[in-house]
Amino acid sequence: MESSIQVACVICGYDAGLTMLAHTEEIAYFGEHTQVTIGCPACGWRQTDFIPAEAREGSCQSYTIDSAEDLQIRVIRGSACTIRLVELDLEVRPGSHSTGYVSNIEGVLNRFQDVIEMVGRQAAIEGEKEAISKIEELMKVMQEIREGGRSVTLEFLDPCGHSMIIHPDVKSRSLTEDEIEELPVGPAAGIMEAGATKSRAGPVTE
């Protein structure tokens, strides 16, 4: 279902209405959800999120990656989710272009590695030998994790409760008030929730 919501773009401020595309379906182990994509016709900004049919409290889900087979475990990452590789002290927080996605653990590691490689290229341009050495060591560690030669804890911290690591051995807990206060939710969290509510209310003609 495609419609329009009368809110301003969080990037360029365009206030004549954002486009919204939403559809509801079942995801195995996740239940009914609404996939909502909000877009700005002026600047082209887009954001996608996956909104559960039932409201959920903020949660932290953690899983220890310790084999190559773990790379195929499915994940759902909401746009407000902060992802951590705990032992490596690596973290990706949602920003203005954060978007939700359905992937697997390998896809999550790929996203971390893309950032590491980008930082490495910048360090090479600037001739920062110490930084280059650290990046090279980190790349080796990432490869060891992929091959099952090293374990690492993957954490999904989502103050909106939209994210999941889909495996029976996942550890899940509620976020503390301090964590919820500290964690970013992205600039469009309220817009996404409003869009999902509107889509569940039935067909809209405008």
C-alpha positions as MATLAB code, in Angstrom:
seq = 'MESSIQVACVICGYDAGLTMLAHTEEIAYFGEHTQVTIGCPACGWRQTDFIPAEAREGSCQSYTIDSAEDLQIRVIRGSACTIRLVELDLEVRPGSHSTGYVSNIEGVLNRFQDVIEMVGRQAAIEGEKEAISKIEELMKVMQEIREGGRSVTLEFLDPCGHSMIIHPDVKSRSLTEDEIEELPVGPAAGIMEAGATKSRAGPVTE';
ca = [
       0.000    0.000    0.000;
       1.402    3.377   -0.989;
       0.196    6.600    0.580;
       1.458    9.899    1.949;
       2.105   11.115    5.472;
       2.099   14.798    6.302;
       5.383   15.169    8.145;
       8.545   17.054    7.199;
      11.640   15.318    5.855;
      14.231   14.877    8.618;
      17.038   15.593    6.144;
      15.979   18.505    3.916;
      12.864   19.795    5.714;
      10.504   19.239    2.744;
       7.026   19.607    4.256;
       4.600   18.730    1.451;
       4.356   15.089    2.558;
       6.585   12.014    2.525;
       5.696    8.899    0.547;
       5.079    5.696    2.471;
       5.080    2.144    1.162;
       3.942   -0.530    3.633;
       2.980   -4.174    3.579;
       2.363   -6.752    6.298;
       3.559  -10.351    6.274;
       4.779  -13.191    8.470;
       8.494  -13.774    9.109;
       9.431  -17.154   10.573;
      10.180  -16.893   14.332;
       9.438  -13.169   14.171;
       5.698  -13.203   13.675;
       3.572  -10.681   11.844;
       5.365   -7.475   10.979;
       4.874   -4.441    8.813;
       7.685   -3.401    6.494;
       7.536    0.361    6.159;
       9.594    2.423    3.700;
       9.456    6.203    4.006;
      10.840    8.395    1.224;
      11.260   12.069    0.457;
      10.363   13.101   -3.107;
      12.531   16.204   -2.798;
      15.959   14.959   -1.661;
      15.579   11.214   -2.237;
      16.111   10.224    1.413;
      14.696    6.785    2.187;
      14.401    4.674    5.312;
      13.065    1.160    5.810;
      12.101   -0.500    9.070;
      10.370   -3.676   10.266;
       7.648   -3.009   12.837;
       6.236   -5.943   14.872;
       2.461   -6.232   15.013;
       2.678   -6.316   18.813;
       4.494   -3.597   20.737;
       7.776   -4.760   22.284;
       9.994   -3.265   24.931;
      13.597   -2.322   24.276;
      15.853   -5.359   24.304;
      19.427   -6.554   24.068;
      19.947   -9.807   22.176;
      23.365  -11.451   22.254;
      24.882  -14.489   20.569;
      28.407  -15.924   20.665;
      29.713  -16.557   17.149;
      32.099  -19.492   17.403;
      31.797  -21.462   14.160;
      31.617  -20.845   10.419;
      28.092  -22.302   10.456;
      26.936  -19.443   12.693;
      27.369  -17.052    9.765;
      24.098  -18.366    8.283;
      21.969  -17.487   11.334;
      19.201  -15.089   10.291;
      18.919  -11.625   11.810;
      16.422   -8.784   11.653;
      17.906   -5.368   12.304;
      15.559   -2.478   13.013;
      16.617    1.030   12.031;
      17.087    2.056   15.685;
      19.367   -0.882   16.532;
      22.951   -0.479   17.762;
      25.147   -3.472   16.854;
      28.266   -4.445   18.786;
      31.087   -6.950   18.433;
      31.853   -6.884   22.131;
      35.359   -8.356   22.415;
      36.598   -6.256   19.488;
      35.126   -3.058   20.966;
      33.399   -2.329   17.648;
      30.006   -0.650   17.446;
      27.680    0.622   14.719;
      25.034    3.106   15.835;
      22.007    4.271   13.833;
      22.425    7.602   12.081;
      20.318    9.780    9.820;
      20.482    7.199    7.003;
      20.035    4.109    9.202;
      17.719    1.499    7.724;
      16.278   -1.836    8.765;
      17.164   -5.065    6.986;
      16.751   -8.836    7.063;
      20.066  -10.653    6.613;
      22.304  -13.176    8.380;
      25.323  -12.896   10.675;
      27.660  -12.990    7.688;
      25.884   -9.934    6.288;
      26.386   -8.127    9.606;
      30.112   -8.960    9.582;
      30.331   -7.744    5.985;
      28.959   -4.372    7.029;
      31.539   -4.081    9.816;
      34.306   -5.096    7.422;
      33.229   -2.491    4.861;
      33.703    0.208    7.496;
      37.061   -1.220    8.619;
      38.309   -1.245    5.019;
      37.118    2.332    4.494;
      39.027    3.476    7.592;
      42.066    1.533    6.364;
      42.011    3.285    2.994;
      41.853    6.671    4.691;
      44.750    5.727    6.986;
      46.806    4.678    3.950;
      46.111    8.003    2.211;
      47.222    9.893    5.310;
      50.238    7.614    5.885;
      49.264    6.695    9.449;
      51.413    3.604    9.940;
      50.154    2.782   13.442;
      46.526    2.948   12.335;
      47.299    0.840    9.248;
      48.900   -1.832   11.450;
      45.858   -1.929   13.741;
      43.492   -2.177   10.784;
      45.498   -5.054    9.279;
      45.381   -6.923   12.595;
      41.639   -6.326   12.884;
      41.106   -7.679    9.367;
      42.963  -10.866   10.355;
      40.739  -11.222   13.415;
      37.601  -10.778   11.301;
      38.779  -13.551    8.978;
      39.447  -15.844   11.951;
      35.893  -15.233   13.164;
      34.513  -16.128    9.737;
      36.499  -19.371    9.723;
      35.459  -20.340   13.249;
      38.967  -19.872   14.645;
      37.963  -17.134   17.065;
      34.747  -16.398   18.929;
      33.085  -13.038   19.415;
      29.864  -11.845   21.030;
      27.356  -10.171   18.722;
      24.899   -7.816   20.421;
      21.759   -6.174   19.061;
      20.602   -3.332   21.321;
      17.270   -1.957   20.131;
      15.322    0.570   22.256;
      12.294   -0.020   19.995;
      12.424   -3.829   20.313;
      12.280   -4.437   16.541;
      15.524   -6.431   16.161;
      16.212  -10.139   16.562;
      18.965  -12.722   16.207;
      16.985  -15.803   15.254;
      18.530  -18.760   17.073;
      17.421  -20.832   20.105;
      20.685  -20.094   21.964;
      20.295  -16.335   21.808;
      20.357  -14.567   25.168;
      17.774  -11.838   25.541;
      17.236   -9.236   28.249;
      15.425   -5.951   28.672;
      17.425   -2.774   28.268;
      18.059   -0.768   31.426;
      16.734    2.762   31.716;
      20.295    4.082   31.441;
      20.872    2.120   28.230;
      17.619    3.365   26.689;
      18.595    6.922   27.598;
      22.045    6.525   26.030;
      21.174    4.627   22.865;
      20.232    6.608   19.734;
      17.008    5.712   17.932;
      17.594    7.489   14.626;
      15.866   10.728   13.604;
      12.841    9.057   11.995;
      11.801    6.507   14.628;
       8.552    8.329   15.349;
       7.799    8.666   11.640;
       8.242    4.920   11.113;
       5.929    4.079   14.014;
       3.330    6.523   12.695;
       3.579    4.964    9.257;
       3.114    1.445   10.613;
       0.091    2.524   12.659;
      -1.456    4.146    9.621;
      -0.844    1.086    7.435;
      -2.507   -1.221    9.970;
      -5.566    1.021   10.097;
      -6.613   -0.147    6.639;
      -6.499    1.150    3.054;
      -5.929    4.856    2.641;
      -7.074    6.894   -0.331;
      -5.565   10.312   -0.827;
];
